[in-house]
Amino acid sequence: MKEKNKAFYVRLGIALLLVTILINVAVFNYLPQNIGLQMHLNGGLGNYVSKLTFMFLAPLVLLITTVCFSVLNKEATSKCLIIAIVIFIANILVIFTNMKI
């Protein structure tokens, strides 16, 4: 893989990480104490974690995938990018399903 492409993936991973942290901090006061991570077919939430655990869960996974960008080969790097995007979107969806406005 070209170093230019690898640098782009690393910058993209860092950007996703920073945006995730900013979003999580911005909505912290609007979230309940326990965050439901899974939606049931009837619309209810399940598999709860504490708010503080949730605040660090997605950024930690994104940090790991960003490290993955910089270490692994081209095929693995593209898979890590997909994982990072999915985690970013999942983080936003969990926030919106749990927000108390």
Residue pairs with C-beta under 8 A, 6 or more apart in sequence:
1 73
1 74
1 77
5 74
6 69
6 70
6 77
9 69
9 70
9 77
9 80
9 81
10 66
10 69
10 70
12 69
12 81
12 84
13 62
13 65
13 66
13 69
13 80
13 81
13 84
14 66
16 62
16 66
16 84
16 85
16 88
17 59
17 62
17 63
17 66
19 88
20 58
20 59
20 62
20 87
20 88
20 91
21 59
23 91
23 92
23 95
24 54
24 55
24 58
24 59
24 91
24 95
25 55
27 95
27 99
28 51
28 55
30 99
30 100
30 101
31 51
31 54
31 95
31 98
31 99
31 100
32 51
32 98
32 100
33 50
33 51
34 48
34 49
34 50
34 51
35 48
35 49
35 50
35 51
35 53
35 54
35 94
35 98
36 44
36 45
36 46
36 47
36 48
36 94
36 97
36 98
37 45
37 46
37 47
37 48
37 49
37 54
37 94
38 45
38 46
38 47
39 45
39 46
39 97
40 46
45 97
45 98
49 57
54 94
58 87
58 88
58 90
58 91
61 83
61 87
62 84
62 87
62 88
65 80
65 81
65 83
65 84
65 87
66 84
68 76
68 77
68 80
69 77
69 80
69 81
72 80
